[in-house]
Amino acid sequence: MRFPLHNAPLWAEALSDVGASIGFSALALEVARTGEALWVGFFAALGYLTLGPLLFLSPWVERQGLARALLELRLARGLLFLPLPFLPREAALLVFYAYPLMVLTDLALVAWEGLLVRRGRGRLAERSGKLYAAWEVGGLVGVGLGPALFAL
């Protein structure tokens, strides 16, 4: 099966989102496994608390160059997921560990959107649609695989 080369970034993004979704699913299940309702609720609300860092760090993304920042953010997120299986199973630690992962994910979205606007205004709606489809496919596959892999 051959994939068109011009869609390679979208396939890479979908694959990245599968991995992130598996990781976030594992984090959510591990926090829920502790049975501490406060931390489960805090984990659920944590994604909304990334707005502050986004406001302050988005100019950094712009100064780095959008493509370079996107690569650095995705690599940093991947590296942060690596020690996850070895962390102690404490709800508070896992919730606070998830926060930088969420900030890195959201900053990468800022970089992606900026790249789409800069490199293809003429086809912005089409490319944005494909990017969001890649995010959704990656997320759905990851959410399906996450609990199954977590049970192993």
MODELLER restraints for C-alpha pairs under 7 A, 6 or more apart:
rsr = mdl.restraints
at = mdl.atoms
rsr.add(forms.Gaussian(group=physical.xy_distance, feature=features.Distance(at['CA:10:A'], at['CA:131:A']), mean=6.15, stdev=0.5))
rsr.add(forms.Gaussian(group=physical.xy_distance, feature=features.Distance(at['CA:10:A'], at['CA:134:A']), mean=6.13, stdev=0.5))
rsr.add(forms.Gaussian(group=physical.xy_distance, feature=features.Distance(at['CA:13:A'], at['CA:134:A']), mean=6.60, stdev=0.5))
rsr.add(forms.Gaussian(group=physical.xy_distance, feature=features.Distance(at['CA:14:A'], at['CA:134:A']), mean=4.69, stdev=0.5))
rsr.add(forms.Gaussian(group=physical.xy_distance, feature=features.Distance(at['CA:14:A'], at['CA:135:A']), mean=5.66, stdev=0.5))
rsr.add(forms.Gaussian(group=physical.xy_distance, feature=features.Distance(at['CA:14:A'], at['CA:137:A']), mean=6.60, stdev=0.5))
rsr.add(forms.Gaussian(group=physical.xy_distance, feature=features.Distance(at['CA:14:A'], at['CA:138:A']), mean=4.62, stdev=0.5))
rsr.add(forms.Gaussian(group=physical.xy_distance, feature=features.Distance(at['CA:15:A'], at['CA:138:A']), mean=6.17, stdev=0.5))
rsr.add(forms.Gaussian(group=physical.xy_distance, feature=features.Distance(at['CA:17:A'], at['CA:135:A']), mean=6.14, stdev=0.5))
rsr.add(forms.Gaussian(group=physical.xy_distance, feature=features.Distance(at['CA:17:A'], at['CA:138:A']), mean=4.64, stdev=0.5))
rsr.add(forms.Gaussian(group=physical.xy_distance, feature=features.Distance(at['CA:17:A'], at['CA:139:A']), mean=5.80, stdev=0.5))
rsr.add(forms.Gaussian(group=physical.xy_distance, feature=features.Distance(at['CA:18:A'], at['CA:138:A']), mean=4.25, stdev=0.5))
rsr.add(forms.Gaussian(group=physical.xy_distance, feature=features.Distance(at['CA:18:A'], at['CA:139:A']), mean=5.68, stdev=0.5))
rsr.add(forms.Gaussian(group=physical.xy_distance, feature=features.Distance(at['CA:18:A'], at['CA:141:A']), mean=6.06, stdev=0.5))
rsr.add(forms.Gaussian(group=physical.xy_distance, feature=features.Distance(at['CA:18:A'], at['CA:142:A']), mean=4.43, stdev=0.5))
rsr.add(forms.Gaussian(group=physical.xy_distance, feature=features.Distance(at['CA:19:A'], at['CA:142:A']), mean=6.48, stdev=0.5))
rsr.add(forms.Gaussian(group=physical.xy_distance, feature=features.Distance(at['CA:21:A'], at['CA:139:A']), mean=5.30, stdev=0.5))
rsr.add(forms.Gaussian(group=physical.xy_distance, feature=features.Distance(at['CA:21:A'], at['CA:142:A']), mean=4.57, stdev=0.5))
rsr.add(forms.Gaussian(group=physical.xy_distance, feature=features.Distance(at['CA:21:A'], at['CA:143:A']), mean=5.80, stdev=0.5))
rsr.add(forms.Gaussian(group=physical.xy_distance, feature=features.Distance(at['CA:22:A'], at['CA:142:A']), mean=4.58, stdev=0.5))
rsr.add(forms.Gaussian(group=physical.xy_distance, feature=features.Distance(at['CA:22:A'], at['CA:143:A']), mean=5.99, stdev=0.5))
rsr.add(forms.Gaussian(group=physical.xy_distance, feature=features.Distance(at['CA:22:A'], at['CA:145:A']), mean=6.42, stdev=0.5))
rsr.add(forms.Gaussian(group=physical.xy_distance, feature=features.Distance(at['CA:22:A'], at['CA:146:A']), mean=4.26, stdev=0.5))
rsr.add(forms.Gaussian(group=physical.xy_distance, feature=features.Distance(at['CA:23:A'], at['CA:81:A']), mean=6.85, stdev=0.5))
rsr.add(forms.Gaussian(group=physical.xy_distance, feature=features.Distance(at['CA:25:A'], at['CA:143:A']), mean=6.07, stdev=0.5))
rsr.add(forms.Gaussian(group=physical.xy_distance, feature=features.Distance(at['CA:25:A'], at['CA:146:A']), mean=5.34, stdev=0.5))
rsr.add(forms.Gaussian(group=physical.xy_distance, feature=features.Distance(at['CA:25:A'], at['CA:147:A']), mean=6.74, stdev=0.5))
rsr.add(forms.Gaussian(group=physical.xy_distance, feature=features.Distance(at['CA:26:A'], at['CA:146:A']), mean=5.96, stdev=0.5))
rsr.add(forms.Gaussian(group=physical.xy_distance, feature=features.Distance(at['CA:26:A'], at['CA:147:A']), mean=6.75, stdev=0.5))
rsr.add(forms.Gaussian(group=physical.xy_distance, feature=features.Distance(at['CA:26:A'], at['CA:150:A']), mean=6.08, stdev=0.5))
rsr.add(forms.Gaussian(group=physical.xy_distance, feature=features.Distance(at['CA:27:A'], at['CA:94:A']), mean=6.85, stdev=0.5))
rsr.add(forms.Gaussian(group=physical.xy_distance, feature=features.Distance(at['CA:31:A'], at['CA:40:A']), mean=6.02, stdev=0.5))
rsr.add(forms.Gaussian(group=physical.xy_distance, feature=features.Distance(at['CA:31:A'], at['CA:91:A']), mean=4.97, stdev=0.5))
rsr.add(forms.Gaussian(group=physical.xy_distance, feature=features.Distance(at['CA:31:A'], at['CA:94:A']), mean=6.74, stdev=0.5))
rsr.add(forms.Gaussian(group=physical.xy_distance, feature=features.Distance(at['CA:32:A'], at['CA:40:A']), mean=5.76, stdev=0.5))
rsr.add(forms.Gaussian(group=physical.xy_distance, feature=features.Distance(at['CA:34:A'], at['CA:91:A']), mean=6.18, stdev=0.5))
rsr.add(forms.Gaussian(group=physical.xy_distance, feature=features.Distance(at['CA:39:A'], at['CA:91:A']), mean=6.10, stdev=0.5))
rsr.add(forms.Gaussian(group=physical.xy_distance, feature=features.Distance(at['CA:39:A'], at['CA:92:A']), mean=6.37, stdev=0.5))
rsr.add(forms.Gaussian(group=physical.xy_distance, feature=features.Distance(at['CA:39:A'], at['CA:95:A']), mean=6.97, stdev=0.5))
rsr.add(forms.Gaussian(group=physical.xy_distance, feature=features.Distance(at['CA:43:A'], at['CA:95:A']), mean=5.66, stdev=0.5))
rsr.add(forms.Gaussian(group=physical.xy_distance, feature=features.Distance(at['CA:46:A'], at['CA:99:A']), mean=6.81, stdev=0.5))
rsr.add(forms.Gaussian(group=physical.xy_distance, feature=features.Distance(at['CA:47:A'], at['CA:102:A']), mean=6.47, stdev=0.5))
rsr.add(forms.Gaussian(group=physical.xy_distance, feature=features.Distance(at['CA:50:A'], at['CA:103:A']), mean=5.62, stdev=0.5))
rsr.add(forms.Gaussian(group=physical.xy_distance, feature=features.Distance(at['CA:54:A'], at['CA:107:A']), mean=6.38, stdev=0.5))
rsr.add(forms.Gaussian(group=physical.xy_distance, feature=features.Distance(at['CA:58:A'], at['CA:107:A']), mean=6.78, stdev=0.5))
rsr.add(forms.Gaussian(group=physical.xy_distance, feature=features.Distance(at['CA:61:A'], at['CA:69:A']), mean=5.59, stdev=0.5))
rsr.add(forms.Gaussian(group=physical.xy_distance, feature=features.Distance(at['CA:61:A'], at['CA:111:A']), mean=6.60, stdev=0.5))
rsr.add(forms.Gaussian(group=physical.xy_distance, feature=features.Distance(at['CA:66:A'], at['CA:111:A']), mean=5.10, stdev=0.5))
rsr.add(forms.Gaussian(group=physical.xy_distance, feature=features.Distance(at['CA:66:A'], at['CA:114:A']), mean=6.76, stdev=0.5))
rsr.add(forms.Gaussian(group=physical.xy_distance, feature=features.Distance(at['CA:66:A'], at['CA:115:A']), mean=6.19, stdev=0.5))
rsr.add(forms.Gaussian(group=physical.xy_distance, feature=features.Distance(at['CA:69:A'], at['CA:111:A']), mean=6.83, stdev=0.5))
rsr.add(forms.Gaussian(group=physical.xy_distance, feature=features.Distance(at['CA:70:A'], at['CA:108:A']), mean=5.29, stdev=0.5))
rsr.add(forms.Gaussian(group=physical.xy_distance, feature=features.Distance(at['CA:70:A'], at['CA:111:A']), mean=5.65, stdev=0.5))
rsr.add(forms.Gaussian(group=physical.xy_distance, feature=features.Distance(at['CA:70:A'], at['CA:112:A']), mean=6.96, stdev=0.5))
rsr.add(forms.Gaussian(group=physical.xy_distance, feature=features.Distance(at['CA:73:A'], at['CA:104:A']), mean=5.80, stdev=0.5))
rsr.add(forms.Gaussian(group=physical.xy_distance, feature=features.Distance(at['CA:73:A'], at['CA:108:A']), mean=5.98, stdev=0.5))
rsr.add(forms.Gaussian(group=physical.xy_distance, feature=features.Distance(at['CA:74:A'], at['CA:108:A']), mean=6.95, stdev=0.5))
rsr.add(forms.Gaussian(group=physical.xy_distance, feature=features.Distance(at['CA:77:A'], at['CA:101:A']), mean=5.83, stdev=0.5))
rsr.add(forms.Gaussian(group=physical.xy_distance, feature=features.Distance(at['CA:77:A'], at['CA:104:A']), mean=6.18, stdev=0.5))
rsr.add(forms.Gaussian(group=physical.xy_distance, feature=features.Distance(at['CA:116:A'], at['CA:124:A']), mean=6.41, stdev=0.5))
rsr.add(forms.Gaussian(group=physical.xy_distance, feature=features.Distance(at['CA:116:A'], at['CA:127:A']), mean=6.99, stdev=0.5))
rsr.add(forms.Gaussian(group=physical.xy_distance, feature=features.Distance(at['CA:117:A'], at['CA:124:A']), mean=6.48, stdev=0.5))
